């Protein structure tokens, strides 16, 4: 029996190894990622192979998969399309991303109390529809107030839809009765991709990390803030994470409506229907805005390409704010080249984040940048969860994207490129305020720590 069991174990391990290796070779991925997974599978096939099919698969198409995003032309937005093109816009356009539009009103909110007050104000002002998509939803005093407001709007006849990622909000799923009043009032709540839906086909790994808070299809809040007291709330003395939310009104909002509608249709199984609402008055904002989704519902890596190009083409500055810094080698090399060209490269990230493993893996990359003179800024306040980039004097990017492999290549994400002097000035002041509460650089490591950091890089593609 022992021989039979050993033989069966070898056969199963061989099948798993060959199947997983074949899939890795078939999928388009970086050489670093391929090597990492292959080594893991060769040495631990019975553990690594099933794990690969659960968390290692990137894009997922075909039967049961989420349909690729399509962006129909919106007649009343056509006059606002920006004709002046530059490198970023061209790359995004080639990848099927909607062009930048003029006429947008854009406002950055970096205060947790103001963010909450704005969220409540927009909910209370909604007259027709409220569409919410969040990665984290926690039942607490903040969401109690939000749910109460949503329930009242549903009673008034406003169409309320709430889409929550299952993995990011497991607690909320187990306490789903907390949504009873909202659903009884006519509101709808759905969770993105159940755990048991094709568990060995990679769907569990493809999480919806987007934050979309859309009101009447005309006004939007988005950024890095999820729905819990950890991110926003009343002025009650709570110490919250440092994050940002932004307000958008204008033709660019329709892209968010398209993204949310596609996500909702996939999560609920409903037929996708898009009806674009025309504005009561002409758009009169003074910001050029381009909305860029990424993830398995985008055929190619449009956002990743745009980020790489932005770094390579920078002439003056690249200022990055990110809570987690576990990039691929291409981004690291692009930042090194930018620094060698004389570009002011700043990386602003928490001295310690809320993810120990991510902190362990990032050290080697950060040290590599620090050694060539990149300004590595370690924020020492409350957890820094905001995501933003300023590039030259062309514009900047804000949204849900972290600079790690999961955000870059796995999650459903959405960011906004803003081409506006006022926006850049506000973001620069905010970033400088972060730097005033930070330390700089990394201490020289011991030989053993340096070796450990280099070894940890092997696991970067899996985080």
Secondary structure, DSSP 8 states (H G I E B T S, - for coil): -HHHHHHHHHHHHHHHHHHHHHHHHHS---HHHHHHHHHHHHH-HHHHHHHIIIII-----STTS---------GGGGGGB-----HHHHHHHHTT----EEEBEEEEE--HHHHHHHHHHHHHH-SSEEEEEES-B--SHHHHHHHHHHHHHHHTT-EEEEEEETTTTHHHHHTGGGGHHHHHTT-EEEEES-TTSSTTTTTTT--B---EEEETTTEEEEES--BSTTT---SSS----B--EEEEESTTHHHHHHHHHHHHHHHH-----------SS---EEEEEEEEEESTTSSS-HHHHHHHHHHHH-SSEEEEE-S-EE--HHHHHHHHHHHHTT-EEEEEEESS-S-HHHHHHHHHHHHHHHHTT-EEEEE-SS-B---EEEETTTEEEEES--EEHHHHHTSBEEEEEEE-HHHHHHHHHHHHHHHTTEEES-----HHHHHHHHHHGGGGGG-
